[in-house]
């Protein structure tokens, strides 16, 4: 949804050889199992990945944390906690086309290269969004024709640059208001709903191997925006326009949140349209100060929404909108709120971390080898707590 505030504009530009030649007299040793963290248990529950968004070091939102970067990077890239990532900001219009027709891929490349090195799935974000645009976009007197040219050019250049690297693209981001009407963005005011169709058509042509997503917030329970998004999927499909998935941003509140059953209903509603579903920007913010009580609430919210995803086959993965509290967007946008991630500033984990693990274990589909006592029993799928 919302990410870093516009002040980030000032931060702009910034085959294994192991075992080679080794001979075996017996069977080779089996591969080392993945760390039993978030990504491991997500895959046990039938998902494709559990990941976290991240930024390049120059865009991380709090100064004075340089000493923490090493530990942060260890968790992000080397711990086995995450199997995918999304560049939080580096692929957005503001950073890739800050000047009209002048493209800069530096910030997005930092994340995409790290993802490749770590063997993580790369979700790419976002091609057409009303926010975090270059200032020039607001200064142009647009006609329908010049707007079409600008959208196509931007998608051709940006999606084309990462053509063979992105598992998925958030093609259009946040096109609807809460009541299900179209957001009156500069794109909509110039082209109407046509801009959405144009964006998906262009992305399909430029990046034919990528999964193409519509992405929005407040889609995590049945409501007017959820219904409008379902209609959009149907309309695009009826016109033969490729759309592969819907991203539920899942920016949640610990103190005011949907129930597990509401989450399942919303996710299943999209799954019934034969599209993939993913939780694309998950965090759960607290009203500060942090207390045992609101941490307990946060644990339930995280467990419910991840557990709901695990219960619907078409919900393929989860992405945290950064895992580390000091790098969260929340305090910059919501005064008096924060601690929305899973790792505190000292790198200890929130209770919600264990809540997610429990929810995934409760929905396992590929269980570990059972102990002798339970050997041969089929895993039973159960549901986490309903609130």
C-alpha positions as CSV (number, residue, x, y, z in Angstrom):
1,X,0.0,0.0,0.0
2,X,1.7,3.2,1.2
3,X,5.3,2.8,1.6
4,X,8.0,5.4,2.3
5,X,6.8,9.0,2.3
6,X,7.8,11.4,-0.4
7,X,10.9,12.5,1.5
8,X,12.5,9.4,0.0
9,X,12.9,11.5,-3.2
10,X,16.0,13.0,-1.6
11,X,17.6,9.5,-1.4
12,X,17.6,8.9,-5.1
13,X,20.9,7.6,-6.6
14,X,22.1,6.8,-4.5
15,X,27.6,-22.9,-10.2
16,X,28.8,-23.8,-6.8
17,X,32.3,-25.3,-6.7
18,X,31.7,-27.1,-3.4
19,X,32.5,-30.8,-3.7
20,X,34.0,-30.4,-7.1
21,X,36.1,-33.4,-8.0
22,X,35.0,-35.2,-4.9
23,X,34.6,-38.9,-5.3
24,X,32.2,-41.0,-3.3
25,X,32.6,-44.6,-2.2
26,X,29.1,-44.6,-0.8
27,X,25.9,-42.7,-1.6
28,X,26.4,-38.9,-1.5
29,X,25.2,-37.2,1.6
30,X,21.7,-35.7,1.3
31,X,21.4,-31.9,1.0
32,X,21.4,-29.9,4.1
33,X,17.7,-29.2,5.0
34,X,16.5,-25.6,4.9
35,X,16.4,-23.7,8.2
36,X,13.1,-24.4,9.9
37,X,11.9,-20.8,9.8
38,X,9.1,-19.0,8.0
39,X,9.8,-20.1,4.5
40,X,10.3,-23.7,5.5
41,X,7.0,-23.9,7.2
42,X,5.2,-22.0,4.5
43,X,6.4,-24.6,2.0
44,X,5.4,-27.4,4.4
45,X,1.9,-25.8,4.3
46,X,1.8,-26.0,0.5
47,X,2.8,-22.4,-0.3
48,X,5.5,-21.4,-2.8
49,X,7.3,-18.9,-0.5
50,X,7.4,-16.8,2.6
51,X,9.3,-13.6,1.9
52,X,10.0,-10.0,2.9
53,X,10.2,-6.8,1.1
54,X,13.5,-4.9,1.5
55,X,15.2,-1.7,0.2
56,X,18.8,-0.8,-0.7
57,X,20.8,0.4,2.3
58,X,20.5,4.0,1.1
59,X,16.8,4.0,1.3
60,X,16.3,2.4,4.7
61,X,14.2,4.8,6.7
62,X,16.2,5.4,9.8
63,X,19.7,6.8,10.0
64,X,22.1,5.7,12.7
65,X,21.5,2.0,12.3
66,X,24.5,1.2,10.1
67,X,25.8,-1.2,12.7
68,X,22.5,-3.2,12.4
69,X,22.8,-3.7,8.7
70,X,25.1,-6.7,8.9
71,X,22.6,-8.6,11.1
72,X,19.7,-7.4,9.1
73,X,21.3,-8.6,5.8
74,X,22.2,-11.9,7.5
75,X,18.5,-12.5,8.3
76,X,17.3,-11.2,5.0
77,X,19.6,-13.1,2.7
78,X,21.3,-15.9,4.5
79,X,19.1,-17.2,7.4
80,X,16.7,-19.3,5.4
81,X,13.8,-17.3,6.9
82,X,12.8,-16.0,3.5
83,X,12.4,-17.5,0.1
84,X,11.3,-14.4,-1.8
85,X,11.7,-10.6,-1.8
86,X,10.1,-7.5,-3.3
87,X,12.0,-4.2,-3.7
88,X,10.0,-1.9,-1.4
89,X,10.7,1.3,-3.4
90,X,13.5,0.7,-6.0
91,X,11.3,-0.3,-9.0
92,X,8.6,2.4,-8.6
93,X,8.1,5.3,-11.0
94,X,9.8,7.8,-8.7
95,X,13.0,5.8,-8.7
96,X,13.1,4.3,-12.2
97,X,11.8,7.4,-14.1
98,X,12.4,10.4,-12.0
99,X,12.7,12.5,-15.2
100,X,10.6,11.9,-18.2
101,X,12.2,9.4,-20.5
102,X,15.3,9.1,-18.3
103,X,15.5,5.6,-16.7
104,X,17.6,4.6,-13.7
105,X,17.6,1.0,-12.4
106,X,20.2,1.4,-9.7
107,X,18.0,1.0,-6.6
108,X,16.0,-1.9,-7.9
109,X,19.1,-3.7,-9.2
110,X,20.6,-3.8,-5.7
111,X,17.7,-5.8,-4.4
112,X,17.3,-8.0,-7.6
113,X,21.0,-8.9,-7.6
114,X,20.8,-9.8,-3.9
115,X,17.7,-11.9,-4.5
116,X,19.5,-13.8,-7.4
117,X,22.6,-14.4,-5.2
118,X,20.4,-15.7,-2.4
119,X,18.3,-17.9,-4.7
120,X,15.1,-16.0,-3.7
121,X,12.0,-15.5,-5.9
122,X,11.7,-11.9,-7.0
123,X,8.3,-10.2,-6.9
124,X,8.5,-6.9,-8.7
125,X,6.5,-3.8,-7.7
126,X,4.9,-1.7,-9.1
127,X,4.4,-0.5,-12.7
128,X,1.4,1.8,-12.5
129,X,0.5,3.5,-9.2
130,X,-0.9,6.9,-8.4
131,X,1.6,7.6,-5.7
132,X,5.4,8.0,-5.6
133,X,5.5,9.3,-9.2
134,X,8.2,11.5,-10.5
135,X,7.3,15.2,-10.0
136,X,7.3,15.7,-13.8
137,X,4.2,13.5,-14.1
138,X,2.2,16.2,-12.3
139,X,3.6,19.0,-14.4
140,X,2.6,17.6,-17.8
141,X,-0.7,18.6,-19.5
142,X,-1.8,15.2,-20.5
143,X,-3.9,14.1,-23.4
144,X,-5.2,10.5,-23.8
145,X,-2.6,9.9,-26.5
146,X,0.4,11.2,-24.6
147,X,-0.7,9.3,-21.5
148,X,-0.9,6.1,-23.4
149,X,2.6,6.7,-24.8
150,X,4.0,7.4,-21.3
151,X,2.4,4.3,-19.7
152,X,3.6,2.0,-22.5
153,X,7.1,3.5,-22.6
154,X,7.5,3.2,-18.8
155,X,6.3,-0.5,-18.8
156,X,8.4,-1.4,-21.8
157,X,11.5,0.0,-20.2
158,X,11.1,-1.1,-16.6
159,X,9.4,-4.5,-17.1
160,X,11.7,-5.0,-20.0
161,X,14.8,-4.4,-17.9
162,X,13.9,-7.1,-15.4
163,X,12.2,-9.2,-18.1
164,X,13.7,-12.6,-17.1
165,X,14.1,-12.0,-13.4
166,X,10.6,-11.2,-12.1
167,X,8.5,-14.1,-11.0
168,X,5.6,-11.7,-10.8
169,X,4.8,-8.0,-11.4
170,X,2.3,-5.8,-9.5
171,X,1.1,-4.3,-12.7
172,X,-1.5,-1.9,-11.3
173,X,-1.6,-0.8,-7.7
174,X,-4.5,0.6,-5.7
175,X,-6.9,1.6,-8.5
176,X,-10.0,1.5,-6.3
177,X,-11.5,3.7,-3.5
178,X,-13.0,2.0,-0.4
179,X,-16.5,2.2,-1.8
180,X,-15.4,0.3,-4.9
181,X,-15.4,3.2,-7.3
182,X,-12.2,4.0,-9.3
183,X,-9.6,6.1,-7.6
184,X,-9.4,9.5,-9.3
185,X,-5.7,9.2,-10.1
186,X,-4.0,11.1,-12.9
187,X,-4.2,8.0,-15.0
188,X,-7.9,7.5,-14.4
189,X,-8.7,11.2,-15.0
190,X,-6.9,11.1,-18.4
191,X,-7.9,7.6,-19.7
192,X,-10.6,6.2,-17.4
193,X,-10.4,2.4,-16.8
194,X,-8.6,2.0,-20.1
195,X,-5.3,2.7,-18.3
196,X,-5.6,-0.6,-16.4
197,X,-6.3,-2.6,-19.5
198,X,-3.4,-0.9,-21.3
199,X,-1.0,-1.6,-18.4
200,X,-1.9,-5.3,-18.3
201,X,-1.7,-5.7,-22.1
202,X,1.7,-4.0,-22.2
203,X,3.1,-6.0,-19.3
204,X,1.9,-9.3,-20.9
205,X,3.7,-8.4,-24.1
206,X,6.9,-7.2,-22.5
207,X,7.2,-9.8,-19.8
208,X,5.3,-12.8,-21.0
209,X,6.8,-15.2,-18.5
210,X,5.9,-13.1,-15.4
211,X,2.7,-13.6,-13.4
212,X,0.7,-10.4,-13.6
213,X,-1.1,-9.1,-10.5
214,X,-3.5,-6.4,-9.5
215,X,-2.5,-5.3,-6.0
216,X,-4.5,-3.3,-3.4
217,X,-5.1,-2.9,0.4
218,X,-8.3,-3.7,2.3
219,X,-9.0,-6.7,0.2
220,X,-8.6,-9.1,3.1
221,X,-12.3,-9.4,3.9
222,X,-15.5,-9.2,1.8
223,X,-16.4,-5.5,1.1
224,X,-17.1,-3.1,-1.7
225,X,-13.5,-2.8,-2.8
226,X,-13.1,-6.6,-2.8
227,X,-16.2,-6.9,-5.0
228,X,-14.9,-4.2,-7.4
229,X,-11.6,-6.1,-7.7
230,X,-13.4,-9.3,-8.4
231,X,-15.3,-7.6,-11.2
232,X,-12.1,-6.2,-12.6
233,X,-10.6,-9.7,-12.8
234,X,-13.8,-10.9,-14.6
235,X,-13.8,-7.9,-17.0
236,X,-10.2,-8.3,-18.0
237,X,-10.6,-12.0,-18.5
238,X,-13.7,-11.5,-20.6
239,X,-11.7,-9.2,-22.9
240,X,-8.9,-11.8,-23.2
241,X,-6.5,-9.7,-21.1
242,X,-4.0,-11.6,-19.1
243,X,-4.3,-11.3,-15.3
244,X,-2.8,-14.1,-13.2
245,X,-3.2,-13.0,-9.6
246,X,-4.5,-10.6,-7.0
247,X,-2.3,-9.2,-4.3
248,X,-3.8,-8.6,-0.9
249,X,-1.5,-6.1,0.7
250,X,-2.7,-7.0,4.2
251,X,-1.7,-3.9,6.1
252,X,-3.5,-4.8,9.3
253,X,-4.2,-3.3,12.7
254,X,-3.8,-5.3,15.9
255,X,-6.7,-3.7,17.6
256,X,-9.2,-3.7,14.8
257,X,-9.1,-6.6,12.3
258,X,-11.1,-9.1,10.3
259,X,-11.7,-12.6,11.6
260,X,-10.2,-15.8,10.2
261,X,-13.4,-16.7,8.5
262,X,-13.6,-13.3,6.8
263,X,-10.1,-13.7,5.6
264,X,-10.9,-17.1,4.2
265,X,-14.0,-15.8,2.5
266,X,-12.1,-13.0,0.7
267,X,-9.2,-15.2,-0.4
268,X,-11.6,-17.9,-1.6
269,X,-13.6,-15.4,-3.5
270,X,-10.6,-14.6,-5.6
271,X,-9.5,-18.2,-5.8
272,X,-12.9,-19.0,-7.3
273,X,-12.0,-16.7,-10.2
274,X,-9.1,-19.0,-11.0
275,X,-6.4,-16.5,-10.2
276,X,-3.5,-16.9,-7.7
277,X,-3.7,-14.9,-4.5
278,X,-0.8,-13.7,-2.4
279,X,-0.4,-11.6,0.8
280,X,2.0,-9.0,-0.7
281,X,2.7,-6.4,1.9
282,X,1.9,-7.9,5.3
283,X,2.4,-6.0,8.5
284,X,0.3,-5.5,11.6
285,X,0.7,-2.2,13.3
286,X,0.3,-1.5,17.0
287,X,-0.9,1.6,18.9
288,X,2.2,2.6,20.9
289,X,3.5,1.9,23.4
290,X,4.2,-1.8,22.9
291,X,2.6,-3.9,25.6
292,X,2.1,-7.5,26.3
293,X,-1.6,-7.0,25.5
294,X,-1.2,-5.5,22.1
295,X,1.6,-7.9,21.2
296,X,-0.9,-10.8,22.0
297,X,-3.4,-9.1,19.7
298,X,-0.9,-8.8,17.0
299,X,0.0,-12.4,17.3
300,X,-3.6,-13.5,16.7
301,X,-3.9,-11.2,13.6
302,X,-0.7,-12.5,12.0
303,X,-1.7,-16.1,12.7
304,X,-5.2,-15.6,11.3
305,X,-4.3,-14.0,8.0
306,X,-1.4,-16.3,7.3
307,X,-3.4,-19.3,8.4
308,X,-6.3,-18.3,6.1
309,X,-3.8,-18.1,3.2
310,X,-2.6,-21.6,4.1
311,X,-6.1,-23.0,4.0
312,X,-6.9,-21.8,0.4
313,X,-4.9,-23.7,-2.2
314,X,-4.7,-20.7,-4.6
315,X,-3.0,-18.5,-1.9
316,X,0.6,-19.1,-2.9
317,X,2.7,-17.0,-0.7
318,X,3.3,-14.3,1.9
319,X,5.5,-11.2,1.8
320,X,6.2,-9.1,4.9
321,X,6.5,-5.3,4.2
322,X,9.9,-5.5,5.7
323,X,10.5,-7.7,8.7
324,X,12.5,-5.2,10.9
325,X,10.6,-2.6,12.9
326,X,13.1,0.2,12.4
327,X,12.7,0.0,8.6
328,X,8.9,0.0,8.6
329,X,6.9,2.7,6.8
330,X,4.2,2.7,9.5
331,X,5.6,5.4,11.9
332,X,6.0,7.8,9.0
333,X,2.4,7.6,8.0
334,X,0.4,6.6,11.1
335,X,1.3,8.9,14.0
336,X,1.5,7.0,17.3
337,X,1.6,3.6,15.7
338,X,4.4,1.2,14.9
339,X,6.1,-2.1,15.8
340,X,4.4,-3.6,12.8
341,X,7.0,-6.2,11.8
342,X,8.3,-9.4,13.3
343,X,11.7,-8.4,14.5
344,X,12.3,-5.7,17.1
345,X,15.1,-3.2,16.9
346,X,17.4,-5.6,18.9
347,X,16.6,-8.4,16.5
348,X,14.5,-10.4,18.9
349,X,11.3,-11.6,17.4
350,X,7.7,-10.6,18.2
351,X,5.4,-13.2,19.7
352,X,3.7,-13.0,16.3
353,X,6.6,-14.9,14.8
354,X,5.7,-18.0,16.8
355,X,2.0,-17.4,16.0
356,X,2.7,-17.6,12.3
357,X,4.8,-20.7,12.7
358,X,2.0,-22.4,14.7
359,X,-0.6,-21.4,12.1
360,X,1.6,-22.9,9.3
361,X,2.3,-26.0,11.2
362,X,-1.5,-26.4,11.8
363,X,-2.0,-26.3,8.1
364,X,0.9,-28.5,7.0
365,X,0.4,-30.6,3.8
366,X,3.8,-32.1,3.5
367,X,4.6,-33.1,7.1
368,X,8.0,-34.0,8.4
369,X,8.7,-37.6,9.1
370,X,6.7,-38.5,12.1
371,X,8.2,-39.8,15.4
372,X,7.9,-43.5,15.9
373,X,4.7,-43.1,18.0
374,X,2.8,-41.3,15.3
375,X,4.4,-43.0,12.3
376,X,2.1,-43.6,9.4
377,X,-0.6,-41.2,10.5
378,X,-1.9,-38.8,7.9
379,X,-1.4,-35.1,8.8
380,X,-4.7,-33.4,9.8
381,X,-5.4,-29.9,8.7
382,X,-6.7,-27.7,11.5
383,X,-7.4,-24.0,11.8
384,X,-5.8,-21.4,14.0
385,X,-7.7,-19.4,16.5
386,X,-10.7,-17.6,15.3
387,X,-11.2,-14.1,16.7
